[in-house]
Amino acid sequence: MNWYLTLMTQKYASFSGRARRTEYWMFFLVYFVIALVIGVVEGLLSIGGYLTGIFALVHLLPSLGVTVRRLHDTGRSGWWILLSFIPIIGALVLLYFMVISGEPQDNAYGPNPKAA
């Protein structure tokens, strides 16, 4: 939960630097659980997808930011996020980039976050 709160408060729209795998996956785990709870509540109350839409809009910049910083950790530019527009293949390639270990040394995007 601390990873999620830190990202939502201190790194809300930060696209510079590097993000460890733990930061990336913990953010999306908490995001998924909260979205699931909101979806169930909306289904039970039959209020449509308004809360889900607001939730997604609030999390748009943080999720883009942590994805770009995760790409930076693997030594890739944030522009690689555009692969998500290629059906199936793009998502699989991005998933691979999110799963692999980051560069152990400092790179063009900053120092190794594991060393900090």
C-alpha positions as CSV (number, residue, x, y, z in Angstrom):
1,M,0.0,0.0,0.0
2,N,2.9,2.3,0.7
3,W,4.1,2.0,-2.9
4,Y,0.6,3.1,-4.1
5,L,0.3,6.0,-1.7
6,T,3.8,7.3,-2.5
7,L,3.1,7.2,-6.2
8,M,-0.2,8.9,-5.8
9,T,1.1,11.7,-3.5
10,Q,4.8,12.3,-4.3
11,K,5.2,11.0,-7.9
12,Y,1.7,11.7,-9.3
13,A,2.9,12.9,-12.7
14,S,6.6,12.1,-12.6
15,F,8.0,10.8,-15.9
16,S,11.6,11.1,-15.1
17,G,13.8,8.7,-13.3
18,R,13.5,4.9,-12.9
19,A,10.9,2.6,-11.2
20,R,11.7,-0.8,-9.8
21,R,9.5,-3.8,-10.7
22,T,8.2,-3.8,-7.1
23,E,7.0,-0.2,-7.4
24,Y,5.3,-0.9,-10.8
25,W,3.6,-4.1,-9.8
26,M,2.5,-3.0,-6.4
27,F,0.9,0.1,-7.8
28,F,-1.1,-2.0,-10.3
29,L,-2.0,-4.6,-7.8
30,V,-3.6,-2.0,-5.5
31,Y,-5.1,-0.2,-8.5
32,F,-6.7,-3.5,-9.7
33,V,-8.1,-4.3,-6.2
34,I,-9.6,-0.9,-5.8
35,A,-11.1,-0.9,-9.3
36,L,-12.5,-4.3,-8.6
37,V,-14.2,-3.1,-5.4
38,I,-15.6,0.0,-7.2
39,G,-16.9,-2.2,-10.0
40,V,-18.7,-4.5,-7.5
41,V,-20.2,-1.6,-5.6
42,E,-21.4,-0.1,-8.9
43,G,-22.9,-3.4,-9.9
44,L,-24.7,-3.8,-6.6
45,L,-26.0,-0.2,-6.7
46,S,-26.8,-0.2,-10.4
47,I,-25.3,3.2,-10.9
48,G,-23.4,2.7,-14.1
49,G,-19.7,3.2,-14.6
50,Y,-19.4,6.8,-13.3
51,L,-17.2,5.9,-10.3
52,T,-15.0,3.6,-12.5
53,G,-14.6,6.4,-15.0
54,I,-13.6,9.0,-12.4
55,F,-11.2,6.4,-10.8
56,A,-9.6,5.7,-14.2
57,L,-9.2,9.4,-15.0
58,V,-7.6,10.1,-11.6
59,H,-5.1,7.3,-12.2
60,L,-4.3,8.1,-15.8
61,L,-1.2,10.2,-15.2
62,P,0.2,8.1,-12.3
63,S,-0.1,4.9,-14.3
64,L,1.5,6.4,-17.4
65,G,4.3,7.9,-15.2
66,V,5.1,4.6,-13.5
67,T,5.1,2.7,-16.8
68,V,7.4,5.3,-18.4
69,R,9.8,5.1,-15.4
70,R,9.7,1.3,-15.5
71,L,10.7,1.5,-19.2
72,H,13.5,3.8,-18.1
73,D,14.7,1.2,-15.6
74,T,15.1,-1.3,-18.5
75,G,17.0,1.3,-20.5
76,R,14.2,2.2,-22.9
77,S,12.6,5.5,-23.8
78,G,9.1,6.2,-22.5
79,W,8.0,6.3,-26.1
80,W,7.9,2.5,-26.1
81,I,4.6,2.9,-24.3
82,L,3.1,3.5,-27.7
83,L,3.4,-0.2,-28.4
84,S,0.2,-0.6,-26.4
85,F,-1.7,0.7,-29.5
86,I,-0.6,-2.5,-31.4
87,P,-3.2,-5.1,-30.7
88,I,-2.0,-8.2,-28.7
89,I,1.7,-8.1,-29.8
90,G,2.2,-4.6,-28.4
91,A,0.7,-5.6,-25.0
92,L,2.8,-8.7,-24.9
93,V,6.0,-6.9,-25.7
94,L,5.2,-4.2,-23.0
95,L,4.4,-7.0,-20.5
96,Y,7.8,-8.5,-21.2
97,F,9.5,-5.1,-20.6
98,M,7.7,-4.7,-17.3
99,V,8.7,-8.2,-16.1
100,I,12.4,-8.2,-17.0
101,S,15.0,-6.9,-14.5
102,G,16.2,-3.3,-14.8
103,E,19.7,-2.4,-15.7
104,P,22.0,-2.9,-12.7
105,Q,24.2,0.1,-13.5
106,D,23.3,3.8,-13.8
107,N,21.8,4.6,-17.2
108,A,20.8,7.7,-19.1
109,Y,17.6,8.0,-17.0
110,G,19.2,8.0,-13.6
111,P,20.8,5.8,-10.9
112,N,19.8,2.3,-10.2
113,P,16.8,2.5,-7.8
114,K,17.8,-0.7,-6.1
115,A,21.1,0.8,-5.0
116,A,19.4,3.8,-3.4
